[in-house]
Amino acid sequence: MTTEYGEDHLDFRGGNFTGSFTAKKVEYRGHGPAPTALNALPARAVGFSGRTDELRALLDALNPAASDEPDSAPDAPAAVPVLVAAVSGLGGIGKTSLAVEAGYAARAKGWFPGGTLFVDLHGYDDTPVTADQALQAFLRALGIEPEHIPATADERAALYRSTLAQRAEQCGPVLILADNASSPAQVRPLLPGDNARHRLLVTSRDLLPQLGARLLRLNQLTPQEACDLLDRALRIAHPGDSRVADDPGAASVLAERCGHLPLALQIVAAQLVADRDRPIAELVTELTEARDRLDHLDDGERSVWAAFDLSYRRLPPEQARVLRLLALAPGPDTSDEAIAALTGEDAPPVAHLNALARAHLVERGSGRRRWRLHDLVRVFGVGLVAGDRGLAEEGVAARERVLGFFWRWAGAADGWLRWLEGDVVPGLFGGRGEALVWLDGERAGLVGAVQWAVEERFAGAGVGLASCLGEYLYWRRYFDDWVSVGVAACAGARSVGDREGEAVALTNLGSALREVGRVEEAIGAYTQARDRCQAAGDRLGEGMAWNNLGVALQKVGRVEEAIEAHTRALDLDQAVGDRRVEGRAWNNLGLALREVGRVEEAIDAHTRARGLYQAVGDRHGEGRAWNNLGLALREAGRVEEAIEAYGRTLEICREFEDWYGTGLALNNLASAYEVAGRPAEARAAWFRAADAFTQAGATGNAAESLAKINATDTTPQSPPALTD
């Protein structure tokens, strides 16, 4: 048989076939290598700025050579190879932008000559990409023909790892970027095996500690970085757009209204780019006055609300409830105990809070047992509650619970601050020190909760809470907070016709206004408080109002009226038999008498005040009386007795850790030393006064004390008094 081979056929002429026979010409086709997609990074974010430290940390983790370099010290622990780096943070915080930027930087350094793989896992969408779908996409990107991809997930994962290992040998390591993962299971099959040269970079709204990854938590931008982002975005669109540079104050406020969140900043930048004539200050006003700020952080394509909602919808119901209620809490951060009150539970929902923290919807606050929300997450939570009638009712009940909790605990703390030997022990705290620590930790929340008093439903509890804060806010010298508390309490009491509560609130407000220098307003508040008490027949309250009114009158130079006011206060205090408030009236009367030259009467008044304070066991009041007695004694020329009196004041102030009072006593002591011709002791006392004022946070007073040391004019100044 002769077989001839033609261009497109086989010739079997002459063949002898005894059975069926089929022949087909084999076709030979030249196949090129399968296409690959190994430079798959998305485009860099336009206007990317800031994140210098975070980018450096991420590149340190990605550096393939890092694990190959021996440690410089022979006894240093072995370097741990970083196979996986995970960037996590709140939706809209800029995780993808940072990861992509790091990918380009790593590629520019030549670290990943084998290429880069990228997949968006859409982990928080309704239909996320599965790990197996991502694997198949990566296999195709690595050049595997679809018909050669195995049928089972395990086989696909094995082929993926083998292909990466081969790629490492032939071309070098590969960077794999898995963006927007929502769980470890979505990422684990993408791990490149035990080849330490490859790197897997993951971004997620959750922490993902289960991956054994180098973890990088991404926080909001710094104020300067936020302004730089705005400026760069505007100048990319229009190089001459100098609105940020022209009005840096407004730009800073705009960045703050955006919570320094990159997504929000990009949205407002787009709005400004679209309207080049729009001043930044106008947009700030719009965001500030908006009922729901998130309505304005939406440019039709991007939305802060939508970004947060993706995370919120994935939460289990109890975690979602904790998030919503935490958004209603007063103050910048909230303690475990206050959150328990919000949720109505006997114990804090720590497990839910930890889960929310891993999802970056809740952050650690100023202490280990405190929690906070990003400003815009808080706005989101409040919007959820306001938009649903059932959730709104739940929110009102939660606010009532936390307000009641604050009132009860602040009342006990206030009781400790006012407690005298022989009084009933207030409870809840182990003593005055514990009470102060609690008040310091909860101050912002307490002040914020009082603001609810302007709503009729919360007026009673809000006014009651405000009455428990006056002593503390005076003691710590938080006078601006005291004014805020007083204004809200007055409005709340007035709205529900609580005349007694209004009188107390007016007295406290007057004292706060007096301390911030608004003395005429203080006189008005005290006068109203006096009139309310007179109308109600409250002689004790009236006496306190007269006493405070006298102090304010003295401050504006109406000293004779002040003496009359203190005398009226004394009559009322003696009639009701309250020796402690009578001591206050004598103390303040003595100050007014000294000012008009009636020094011996002043000495007698302060001596009476000291005796009354001693009789009731009010050590701190006794310290004030000793100080003011020292002033009168010095005025009378009895300087050594004055020095002794200041020493007693100093002893008591230190006993109470009253650093401001300590500073005043030392100042007075220094002045007395000068008069007594003891300059070295005077200088030492001024130095110590500056230290005490610094410890009290009174930096202005500290500077004045230091200035007196080197002052050329050593003429004795009028020393400060301690009013009650």
C-alpha positions as CSV (number, residue, x, y, z in Angstrom):
1,M,0.0,0.0,0.0
2,T,1.2,3.4,-0.9
3,T,0.1,6.2,1.3
4,E,0.5,9.7,0.0
5,Y,0.4,12.8,2.2
6,G,-1.3,15.8,0.6
7,E,-1.8,19.3,1.8
8,D,-5.1,18.5,3.4
9,H,-5.7,14.7,3.0
10,L,-4.2,11.2,3.2
11,D,-4.2,9.0,0.1
12,F,-4.8,5.3,0.8
13,R,-4.9,4.2,-2.9
14,G,-4.0,0.5,-3.3
15,G,-4.8,-0.3,0.3
16,N,-6.5,-3.7,1.2
17,F,-8.9,-3.2,4.1
18,T,-10.8,-6.3,5.5
19,G,-12.9,-4.4,8.1
20,S,-14.3,-1.0,8.8
21,F,-11.7,1.7,8.8
22,T,-11.8,5.4,9.7
23,A,-9.0,7.9,9.2
24,K,-8.7,11.6,10.0
25,K,-5.8,13.8,9.3
26,V,-4.2,15.2,12.4
27,E,-4.1,19.0,12.3
28,Y,-1.1,20.7,13.9
29,R,-1.7,24.2,15.1
30,G,0.9,26.5,16.6
31,H,-0.2,27.5,20.2
32,G,1.2,30.7,21.8
33,P,1.3,30.9,25.6
34,A,-2.0,31.5,27.4
35,P,-2.7,35.2,28.1
36,T,-2.0,36.4,31.6
37,A,-3.2,39.4,33.7
38,L,-0.3,39.9,36.1
39,N,-0.2,43.7,36.2
40,A,-3.7,44.0,37.5
41,L,-3.6,46.8,40.0
42,P,-6.4,49.3,39.7
43,A,-5.5,52.9,38.9
44,R,-4.1,55.0,41.8
45,A,-6.5,57.1,43.7
46,V,-6.5,60.6,42.3
47,G,-5.3,63.1,44.9
48,F,-3.9,60.5,47.3
49,S,-2.1,62.3,50.1
50,G,-1.0,61.8,53.6
51,R,-0.7,58.3,55.2
52,T,3.1,58.5,55.2
53,D,3.6,56.5,58.4
54,E,0.9,53.9,57.3
55,L,2.5,53.5,53.9
56,R,5.9,53.0,55.4
57,A,4.5,50.3,57.8
58,L,2.8,48.5,54.9
59,L,5.9,48.5,52.7
60,D,7.9,47.2,55.6
61,A,5.5,44.2,55.8
62,L,5.5,43.7,52.0
63,N,9.3,43.8,51.5
64,P,10.2,40.2,50.3
65,A,13.8,40.7,51.4
66,A,12.9,41.5,55.0
67,S,12.7,37.9,56.1
68,D,16.0,37.0,54.4
69,E,18.1,39.6,56.1
70,P,19.9,38.3,59.3
71,D,19.4,40.3,62.5
72,S,22.3,42.5,63.4
73,A,22.5,41.2,66.9
74,P,23.5,37.6,67.3
75,D,21.1,37.0,70.2
76,A,18.2,38.9,68.6
77,P,15.0,36.9,67.9
78,A,14.7,35.5,64.4
79,A,12.7,37.7,62.0
80,V,9.2,36.4,61.4
81,P,8.3,36.3,57.6
82,V,5.2,38.3,56.8
83,L,3.2,36.4,54.3
84,V,0.0,38.3,54.8
85,A,-0.6,42.0,55.5
86,A,-4.2,43.1,56.4
87,V,-5.3,46.7,56.3
88,S,-8.6,47.2,58.2
89,G,-10.7,50.2,59.0
90,L,-14.1,51.9,58.8
91,G,-15.9,52.0,55.4
92,G,-14.6,55.1,53.5
93,I,-11.4,55.4,55.5
94,G,-9.2,54.8,52.4
95,K,-8.1,51.2,52.8
96,T,-8.2,50.4,49.1
97,S,-6.4,53.6,48.2
98,L,-3.6,52.9,50.6
99,A,-3.2,49.3,49.5
100,V,-3.1,50.2,45.8
101,E,-0.6,53.0,46.5
102,A,1.5,50.4,48.4
103,G,1.2,48.0,45.5
104,Y,2.5,50.6,43.0
105,A,5.4,51.6,45.4
106,A,6.4,48.0,45.9
107,R,6.3,47.3,42.1
108,A,8.5,50.5,41.5
109,K,11.0,49.0,44.0
110,G,11.2,45.9,41.9
111,W,10.0,43.7,44.7
112,F,7.5,41.7,42.7
113,P,8.8,41.0,39.2
114,G,6.5,38.0,39.0
115,G,3.6,40.5,38.7
116,T,0.5,41.6,40.7
117,L,-2.9,40.0,41.0
118,F,-5.9,41.9,42.1
119,V,-9.5,40.9,43.0
120,D,-12.3,42.9,44.6
121,L,-14.1,40.4,46.8
122,H,-17.1,42.7,47.3
123,G,-17.3,41.3,50.8
124,Y,-20.0,43.6,52.1
125,D,-22.3,43.5,49.1
126,D,-25.4,41.4,48.9
127,T,-23.6,38.9,46.7
128,P,-19.9,38.8,47.6
129,V,-17.3,37.1,45.5
130,T,-16.6,33.6,46.9
131,A,-13.1,32.4,47.6
132,D,-13.5,29.8,44.9
133,Q,-14.6,32.4,42.3
134,A,-11.6,34.5,43.2
135,L,-9.3,31.4,42.9
136,Q,-10.6,30.7,39.4
137,A,-10.1,34.3,38.4
138,F,-6.5,34.2,39.7
139,L,-5.8,30.9,37.8
140,R,-7.0,32.5,34.5
141,A,-4.9,35.6,35.3
142,L,-1.9,33.2,35.8
143,G,-2.4,31.9,32.3
144,I,-4.3,28.6,33.0
145,E,-6.8,27.8,30.2
146,P,-10.4,27.5,31.5
147,E,-10.6,23.8,30.3
148,H,-7.5,23.0,32.4
149,I,-8.9,24.4,35.6
150,P,-9.7,21.5,37.9
151,A,-13.3,20.6,38.8
152,T,-13.0,20.7,42.6
153,A,-12.1,23.6,44.9
154,D,-9.3,21.8,46.6
155,E,-7.7,20.9,43.3
156,R,-8.0,24.5,42.1
157,A,-6.3,25.7,45.3
158,A,-3.5,23.2,44.8
159,L,-3.0,24.3,41.2
160,Y,-3.0,27.9,42.3
161,R,-0.2,27.3,44.8
162,S,1.8,25.2,42.4
163,T,1.5,27.8,39.7
164,L,2.6,30.6,42.1
165,A,5.6,28.5,43.1
166,Q,6.6,27.9,39.5
167,R,6.1,31.6,38.8
168,A,8.4,32.5,41.7
169,E,11.1,30.2,40.2
170,Q,10.8,31.5,36.7
171,C,10.0,35.2,37.2
172,G,10.1,36.1,40.9
173,P,7.6,36.8,43.7
174,V,4.0,37.9,43.1
175,L,2.0,40.4,45.0
176,I,-1.7,39.4,45.5
177,L,-4.1,42.1,46.6
178,A,-7.5,40.8,47.8
179,D,-9.6,43.9,48.4
180,N,-12.7,44.3,50.5
181,A,-12.8,40.9,52.2
182,S,-15.4,40.3,54.9
183,S,-14.2,37.1,56.5
184,P,-11.1,34.9,56.8
185,A,-12.8,32.2,54.8
186,Q,-13.0,34.5,51.8
187,V,-9.3,34.9,51.9
188,R,-7.7,31.7,53.2
189,P,-7.7,29.8,49.8
190,L,-5.8,32.7,48.3
191,L,-2.8,32.2,50.5
192,P,0.2,31.4,48.3
193,G,1.5,28.4,50.2
194,D,4.8,28.2,52.1
195,N,6.8,30.3,49.6
196,A,7.8,33.2,51.8
197,R,8.7,35.4,48.8
198,H,5.1,36.0,47.7
199,R,2.9,38.5,49.6
200,L,-0.9,38.6,50.1
201,L,-2.3,42.0,50.9
202,V,-5.9,42.1,52.2
203,T,-8.2,45.0,52.9
204,S,-11.3,44.6,55.1
205,R,-13.7,46.5,57.3
206,D,-13.1,43.8,59.9
207,L,-9.8,43.2,61.8
208,L,-9.3,39.5,60.5
209,P,-6.8,38.5,63.2
210,Q,-7.4,34.8,62.3
211,L,-5.2,35.1,59.2
212,G,-1.9,35.4,61.2
213,A,-1.3,38.6,59.3
214,R,0.6,41.8,60.0
215,L,-2.3,43.9,61.0
216,L,-2.6,47.6,60.2
217,R,-5.6,49.5,61.5
218,L,-6.3,52.6,59.4
219,N,-7.7,55.6,61.3
220,Q,-9.1,58.9,60.1
221,L,-6.7,61.4,58.6
222,T,-5.0,64.0,60.7
223,P,-6.5,67.5,60.4
224,Q,-3.6,68.6,58.2
225,E,-3.7,65.6,56.0
226,A,-7.5,66.1,55.5
227,C,-6.9,69.7,54.4
228,D,-4.1,68.6,52.1
229,L,-6.4,66.1,50.5
230,L,-9.0,68.8,49.9
231,D,-6.4,71.2,48.4
232,R,-4.9,68.6,46.2
233,A,-8.3,67.5,44.8
234,L,-9.3,71.1,44.0
235,R,-6.0,71.8,42.3
236,I,-6.0,68.6,40.2
237,A,-9.3,69.8,38.7
238,H,-8.2,73.4,38.4
239,P,-4.6,74.2,39.1
240,G,-5.5,77.8,40.1
241,D,-8.1,76.8,42.7
242,S,-6.7,78.2,45.9
243,R,-9.8,78.2,48.1
244,V,-8.2,76.0,50.7
245,A,-5.1,78.1,51.0
246,D,-7.2,81.3,50.9
247,D,-9.4,80.2,53.8
248,P,-7.6,77.6,55.9
249,G,-9.9,78.1,58.8
250,A,-13.0,77.2,56.9
251,A,-11.1,74.3,55.2
252,S,-10.2,73.0,58.7
253,V,-13.8,73.2,59.9
254,L,-15.0,71.5,56.7
255,A,-12.5,68.7,57.3
256,E,-13.8,68.3,60.8
257,R,-17.4,68.2,59.6
258,C,-16.3,65.4,57.4
259,G,-14.9,63.5,60.3
260,H,-11.5,63.6,58.5
261,L,-12.9,60.6,56.6
262,P,-11.3,60.3,53.1
263,L,-14.6,59.3,51.4
264,A,-16.5,62.3,52.9
265,L,-13.6,64.6,52.0
266,Q,-13.6,63.4,48.4
267,I,-17.3,63.9,48.1
268,V,-17.2,67.5,49.3
269,A,-14.2,68.2,47.1
270,A,-16.2,67.0,44.1
271,Q,-19.0,69.4,45.2
272,L,-16.5,72.3,45.4
273,V,-15.0,71.3,42.0
274,A,-18.4,71.4,40.4
275,D,-19.0,74.9,41.7
276,R,-15.8,76.9,41.5
277,D,-17.5,80.1,42.8
278,R,-18.8,78.4,46.0
279,P,-16.9,79.5,49.1
280,I,-15.8,76.8,51.4
281,A,-17.4,78.6,54.3
282,E,-20.8,78.3,52.6
283,L,-20.5,74.5,52.4
284,V,-19.4,74.5,56.1
285,T,-22.6,76.3,57.0
286,E,-24.7,73.9,55.0
287,L,-23.2,70.9,56.7
288,T,-23.4,72.5,60.2
289,E,-27.0,73.4,59.9
290,A,-28.1,70.2,58.1
291,R,-30.5,68.0,60.1
292,D,-28.7,65.0,58.7
293,R,-25.2,65.7,57.7
294,L,-24.9,62.5,55.7
295,D,-27.6,63.7,53.3
296,H,-25.0,66.2,52.0
297,L,-22.2,63.7,51.9
298,D,-23.4,62.1,48.7
299,D,-22.4,63.1,45.2
300,G,-24.7,60.7,43.3
301,E,-22.0,58.1,42.8
302,R,-20.5,57.9,46.3
303,S,-22.3,58.1,49.6
304,V,-21.0,57.9,53.2
305,W,-24.4,56.7,54.3
306,A,-24.3,53.8,51.8
307,A,-20.7,52.9,52.8
308,F,-21.8,52.6,56.5
309,D,-25.0,50.9,55.6
310,L,-23.1,48.0,53.9
311,S,-21.4,47.3,57.3
312,Y,-24.5,47.9,59.4
313,R,-26.7,45.4,57.4
314,R,-24.3,42.6,58.1
315,L,-24.6,43.0,61.9
316,P,-26.5,40.5,64.0
317,P,-29.6,42.2,65.5
318,E,-28.1,42.6,69.0
319,Q,-24.9,44.2,67.7
320,A,-27.0,46.5,65.5
321,R,-29.0,47.6,68.6
322,V,-25.9,48.3,70.6
323,L,-24.5,50.4,67.8
324,R,-27.8,52.5,67.5
325,L,-28.1,53.1,71.2
326,L,-24.4,54.0,71.6
327,A,-24.9,56.7,68.9
328,L,-27.4,58.3,71.4
329,A,-25.0,58.4,74.3
330,P,-24.0,61.9,75.5
331,G,-20.3,62.8,75.4
332,P,-17.4,61.8,73.1
333,D,-17.0,58.4,74.6
334,T,-19.0,56.2,76.9
335,S,-18.1,53.8,79.8
336,D,-19.2,50.2,80.0
337,E,-21.6,51.0,82.9
338,A,-23.3,53.8,80.9
339,I,-23.7,51.5,77.9
340,A,-25.3,48.9,80.2
341,A,-27.7,51.6,81.2
342,L,-28.4,52.5,77.6
343,T,-29.1,48.9,76.6
344,G,-31.1,48.1,79.8
345,E,-28.8,45.2,80.7
346,D,-27.4,44.2,84.1
347,A,-23.9,43.9,82.6
348,P,-22.2,45.8,79.8
349,P,-22.5,44.1,76.4
350,V,-18.8,43.6,76.1
351,A,-18.9,40.8,73.6
352,H,-21.1,42.9,71.2
353,L,-18.8,45.9,71.7
354,N,-15.7,43.8,70.9
355,A,-17.4,42.5,67.8
356,L,-18.3,46.0,66.7
357,A,-14.7,47.1,67.4
358,R,-13.4,44.3,65.1
359,A,-15.8,45.7,62.4
360,H,-14.4,49.2,63.1
361,L,-17.8,50.6,63.8
362,V,-16.9,51.2,67.4
363,E,-13.5,52.4,68.7
364,R,-11.8,52.3,72.0
365,G,-12.3,55.5,73.9
366,S,-10.1,57.4,76.4
367,G,-9.8,54.3,78.6
368,R,-9.8,50.5,78.5
369,R,-13.5,50.3,79.5
370,R,-14.7,53.2,77.4
371,W,-16.0,53.3,73.8
372,R,-16.5,55.9,71.1
373,L,-17.9,56.2,67.6
374,H,-16.5,58.1,64.7
375,D,-18.4,61.3,64.4
376,L,-20.1,60.3,61.1
377,V,-20.9,56.8,62.4
378,R,-22.7,58.6,65.3
379,V,-24.7,60.7,62.8
380,F,-25.5,57.5,60.9
381,G,-26.8,55.8,64.1
382,V,-28.8,58.8,65.1
383,G,-30.4,58.9,61.6
384,L,-31.3,55.2,61.9
385,V,-33.2,55.8,65.1
386,A,-34.9,59.0,63.9
387,G,-36.1,57.3,60.8
388,D,-38.1,54.6,62.4
389,R,-40.9,55.1,65.0
390,G,-40.2,51.9,66.9
391,L,-36.4,52.6,67.0
392,A,-37.2,56.2,68.1
393,E,-39.3,55.0,71.1
394,E,-36.5,52.6,72.0
395,G,-34.0,55.5,71.9
396,V,-36.1,57.6,74.2
397,A,-36.3,54.8,76.7
398,A,-32.5,54.3,76.5
399,R,-31.8,58.0,77.1
400,E,-34.1,58.0,80.1
401,R,-32.2,55.0,81.5
402,V,-28.7,56.5,81.1
403,L,-29.9,59.9,82.4
404,G,-31.2,58.1,85.5
405,F,-28.0,56.2,85.9
406,F,-25.9,59.5,85.7
407,W,-28.2,61.2,88.2
408,R,-28.0,58.4,90.7
409,W,-24.2,58.1,90.5
410,A,-23.5,61.8,90.3
411,G,-25.7,62.3,93.3
412,A,-23.6,59.9,95.3
413,A,-20.3,61.4,94.1
414,D,-21.6,64.9,95.0
415,G,-22.5,63.5,98.4
416,W,-18.9,62.5,98.9
417,L,-17.6,65.9,97.9
418,R,-19.9,67.6,100.5
419,W,-19.5,64.8,103.1
420,L,-18.5,65.8,106.6
421,E,-17.5,63.6,109.5
422,G,-20.7,62.4,111.2
423,D,-22.9,62.6,108.1
424,V,-24.5,59.5,106.6
425,V,-22.0,57.8,104.2
426,P,-23.3,58.4,100.6
427,G,-22.4,55.0,99.2
428,L,-21.6,53.7,95.7
429,F,-18.0,54.9,96.0
430,G,-15.3,54.1,98.5
431,G,-14.6,57.7,99.3
432,R,-14.0,61.2,98.0
433,G,-11.1,60.1,95.8
434,E,-13.1,57.4,94.0
435,A,-16.0,59.9,93.5
436,L,-13.6,62.4,91.9
437,V,-12.1,59.8,89.6
438,W,-15.6,58.8,88.4
439,L,-16.7,62.4,87.9
440,D,-13.5,63.1,85.9
441,G,-14.0,60.1,83.7
442,E,-17.7,60.9,83.0
443,R,-17.6,64.7,82.9
444,A,-18.2,65.1,79.2
445,G,-21.1,62.7,79.3
446,L,-22.6,64.2,82.4
447,V,-22.5,67.7,80.9
448,G,-23.9,66.4,77.7
449,A,-26.8,64.6,79.4
450,V,-27.8,67.8,81.2
451,Q,-28.3,69.4,77.8
452,W,-31.3,67.0,77.4
453,A,-33.1,69.0,80.1
454,V,-34.3,71.4,77.4
455,E,-36.6,68.5,76.2
456,E,-39.6,68.4,78.4
457,R,-39.5,64.6,78.8
458,F,-36.0,64.8,80.3
459,A,-36.4,68.1,82.2
460,G,-36.8,66.6,85.7
461,A,-33.9,64.3,85.6
462,G,-31.7,66.8,83.7
463,V,-32.3,69.5,86.3
464,G,-31.7,67.0,89.1
465,L,-28.4,65.9,87.5
466,A,-27.3,69.5,87.1
467,S,-27.8,70.2,90.8
468,C,-25.3,67.4,91.5
469,L,-22.5,68.8,89.4
470,G,-22.0,72.4,90.8
471,E,-19.6,71.4,93.6
472,Y,-17.5,69.2,91.3
473,L,-17.3,71.7,88.4
474,Y,-16.3,74.5,90.8
475,W,-13.7,72.2,92.5
476,R,-12.1,71.2,89.2
477,R,-12.6,74.8,87.8
478,Y,-14.5,73.7,84.7
479,F,-16.3,76.9,84.6
480,D,-17.4,76.9,80.9
481,D,-19.0,73.5,81.5
482,W,-20.7,74.9,84.6
483,V,-22.2,77.7,82.6
484,S,-23.4,75.2,80.0
485,V,-25.0,73.1,82.7
486,G,-26.6,76.1,84.4
487,V,-28.2,77.4,81.2
488,A,-29.7,74.0,80.3
489,A,-30.9,73.4,83.8
490,C,-32.6,76.8,84.1
491,A,-34.4,76.3,80.7
492,G,-35.5,72.8,81.7
493,A,-36.8,73.8,85.1
494,R,-38.7,76.8,83.6
495,S,-40.2,74.6,80.9
496,V,-41.9,72.3,83.5
497,G,-42.7,75.0,86.1
498,D,-40.2,73.7,88.6
499,R,-39.7,76.9,90.7
500,E,-37.5,75.3,93.3
501,G,-35.3,73.6,90.7
502,E,-35.1,76.8,88.8
503,A,-33.9,78.7,91.9
504,V,-31.1,76.1,92.5
505,A,-30.1,76.2,88.8
506,L,-30.0,80.1,88.8
507,T,-27.8,80.1,91.9
508,N,-25.4,77.6,90.2
509,L,-25.5,79.5,87.0
510,G,-24.8,82.8,88.8
511,S,-21.7,81.3,90.4
512,A,-20.5,79.9,87.0
513,L,-21.0,83.3,85.3
514,R,-19.1,85.0,88.1
515,E,-16.1,82.7,87.7
516,V,-15.9,83.4,84.0
517,G,-16.0,87.1,84.5
518,R,-19.6,87.7,83.5
519,V,-20.4,89.4,86.8
520,E,-23.3,91.6,85.8
521,E,-25.1,88.5,84.4
522,A,-24.3,86.7,87.6
523,I,-25.9,89.4,89.7
524,G,-29.0,89.0,87.6
525,A,-29.1,85.3,88.1
526,Y,-28.6,85.6,91.9
527,T,-31.3,88.2,92.1
528,Q,-33.8,85.9,90.3
529,A,-32.8,83.0,92.5
530,R,-33.4,85.1,95.6
531,D,-36.8,86.2,94.4
532,R,-37.8,82.6,93.6
533,C,-36.7,81.5,97.1
534,Q,-38.6,84.4,98.7
535,A,-41.7,83.5,96.9
536,A,-41.4,79.8,97.9
537,G,-40.6,80.6,101.5
538,D,-37.2,78.9,101.2
539,R,-35.2,80.8,103.7
540,L,-32.1,78.6,103.4
541,G,-32.0,79.0,99.6
542,E,-32.7,82.7,100.0
543,G,-29.8,83.1,102.4
544,M,-27.4,81.3,99.9
545,A,-28.6,83.6,97.1
546,W,-28.0,86.7,99.2
547,N,-24.5,85.4,100.1
548,N,-23.6,84.8,96.5
549,L,-25.1,88.1,95.4
550,G,-22.8,89.8,97.9
551,V,-19.7,88.2,96.4
552,A,-20.8,89.4,92.9
553,L,-21.6,92.9,94.1
554,Q,-18.2,93.1,95.7
555,K,-16.5,92.1,92.4
556,V,-18.1,95.1,90.6
557,G,-17.1,97.6,93.4
558,R,-20.5,97.8,95.1
559,V,-19.0,96.9,98.4
560,E,-21.5,98.5,100.8
561,E,-24.3,96.7,99.0
562,A,-22.2,93.5,99.3
563,I,-21.9,94.0,103.1
564,E,-25.7,94.5,103.3
565,A,-26.3,91.3,101.2
566,H,-24.0,89.2,103.5
567,T,-25.7,90.6,106.6
568,R,-29.1,89.6,105.2
569,A,-27.6,86.1,104.5
570,L,-26.3,85.8,108.0
571,D,-29.8,86.6,109.5
572,L,-31.4,84.0,107.4
573,D,-28.7,81.3,108.0
574,Q,-28.9,81.9,111.8
575,A,-32.6,81.6,111.7
576,V,-32.6,78.2,110.0
577,G,-29.6,77.1,112.2
578,D,-27.3,75.9,109.4
579,R,-23.9,76.6,110.8
580,R,-22.0,75.6,107.6
581,V,-23.8,78.1,105.4
582,E,-23.5,80.7,108.2
583,G,-19.7,80.1,108.1
584,R,-19.7,81.0,104.4
585,A,-21.6,84.2,105.0
586,W,-19.2,85.3,107.8
587,N,-16.2,84.4,105.5
588,N,-17.5,86.5,102.6
589,L,-18.6,89.3,104.9
590,G,-15.1,89.5,106.3
591,L,-13.7,90.0,102.8
592,A,-16.1,92.9,102.1
593,L,-15.3,94.5,105.5
594,R,-11.6,94.4,104.8
595,E,-12.0,96.0,101.5
596,V,-13.7,99.1,103.1
597,G,-11.0,99.3,105.8
598,R,-12.9,97.7,108.6
599,V,-10.0,95.3,109.3
600,E,-10.7,94.4,112.9
601,E,-14.3,93.6,112.1
602,A,-12.9,91.5,109.2
603,I,-10.6,89.6,111.5
604,D,-13.6,88.9,113.8
605,A,-15.7,87.7,110.9
606,H,-13.1,85.3,109.6
607,T,-12.4,84.0,113.1
608,R,-16.2,83.3,113.5
609,A,-16.2,81.6,110.1
610,R,-13.2,79.4,111.0
611,G,-14.9,78.4,114.3
612,L,-18.2,77.4,112.6
613,Y,-16.3,75.4,110.0
614,Q,-14.4,73.6,112.7
615,A,-17.6,72.9,114.6
616,V,-19.2,71.1,111.7
617,G,-16.0,69.4,110.5
618,D,-15.7,71.2,107.2
619,R,-12.0,71.1,106.8
620,H,-11.9,72.6,103.3
621,G,-14.1,75.6,104.5
622,E,-11.8,76.0,107.4
623,G,-8.9,76.3,105.0
624,R,-10.6,79.1,103.2
625,A,-11.3,80.9,106.4
626,W,-7.6,80.6,107.5
627,N,-6.5,82.1,104.2
628,N,-8.8,85.1,104.4
629,L,-8.0,85.6,108.1
630,G,-4.4,85.8,107.0
631,L,-5.3,88.5,104.5
632,A,-6.9,90.6,107.3
633,L,-4.1,89.9,109.7
634,R,-1.5,91.1,107.2
635,E,-3.6,94.2,106.5
636,A,-3.5,94.9,110.3
637,G,0.3,94.6,110.3
638,R,0.3,91.2,112.1
639,V,2.5,89.6,109.4
640,E,3.9,86.7,111.4
641,E,0.3,85.7,112.4
642,A,-0.7,86.0,108.7
643,I,2.2,83.7,107.7
644,E,1.0,81.1,110.3
645,A,-2.6,81.4,109.0
646,Y,-1.4,80.8,105.4
647,G,0.6,77.8,106.6
648,R,-2.6,76.3,108.0
649,T,-4.4,76.9,104.7
650,L,-1.6,75.3,102.8
651,E,-1.8,72.2,105.0
652,I,-5.5,71.8,104.5
653,C,-5.4,72.4,100.7
654,R,-2.7,69.7,100.3
655,E,-4.8,67.4,102.4
656,F,-7.6,67.7,99.8
657,E,-5.2,67.8,96.8
658,D,-6.7,71.3,96.1
659,W,-3.8,72.4,93.9
660,Y,-5.4,75.7,92.9
661,G,-6.0,76.6,96.6
662,T,-2.5,75.5,97.3
663,G,-1.2,77.9,94.6
664,L,-3.2,80.8,96.1
665,A,-2.0,80.0,99.6
666,L,1.6,79.9,98.5
667,N,1.2,83.2,96.6
668,N,-0.1,84.8,99.7
669,L,2.7,83.3,101.8
670,A,5.3,84.7,99.3
671,S,3.8,88.2,99.6
672,A,3.8,87.9,103.4
673,Y,7.5,86.8,103.3
674,E,8.3,89.9,101.2
675,V,6.6,92.2,103.7
676,A,8.5,90.4,106.5
677,G,11.8,91.0,104.7
678,R,12.4,87.3,103.9
679,P,13.0,87.5,100.1
680,A,14.6,84.0,99.7
681,E,11.6,82.4,101.3
682,A,9.3,84.5,99.1
683,R,11.1,83.3,95.9
684,A,10.8,79.7,97.0
685,A,7.1,80.1,97.7
686,W,6.5,81.6,94.3
687,F,8.3,78.7,92.6
688,R,6.1,76.3,94.6
689,A,3.0,78.3,93.7
690,A,3.8,78.0,90.0
691,D,4.2,74.2,90.4
692,A,0.8,74.0,92.2
693,F,-1.0,76.1,89.6
694,T,0.5,74.0,86.8
695,Q,-0.7,70.9,88.5
696,A,-4.2,72.5,88.7
697,G,-4.1,73.4,85.0
698,A,-4.1,77.1,85.8
699,T,-1.2,78.0,83.5
700,G,-2.0,81.7,83.6
701,N,-1.6,81.8,87.3
702,A,1.6,79.8,87.1
703,A,3.1,82.3,84.7
704,E,2.1,85.2,87.0
705,S,3.8,83.5,90.0
706,L,7.0,83.0,88.0
707,A,6.9,86.6,86.7
708,K,6.8,87.9,90.3
709,I,10.1,86.2,91.0
710,N,12.0,88.4,88.6
711,A,9.8,91.5,88.9
712,T,11.7,94.7,89.5
713,D,8.8,96.3,91.2
714,T,8.4,94.2,94.4
715,T,5.7,96.4,95.8
716,P,3.3,94.0,97.6
717,Q,0.2,93.3,95.6
718,S,-3.3,92.8,96.9
719,P,-3.3,89.0,97.6
720,P,-6.1,86.8,96.4
721,A,-9.0,85.8,98.6
722,L,-10.9,82.5,98.8
723,T,-14.6,83.1,98.5
724,D,-17.4,80.7,99.5
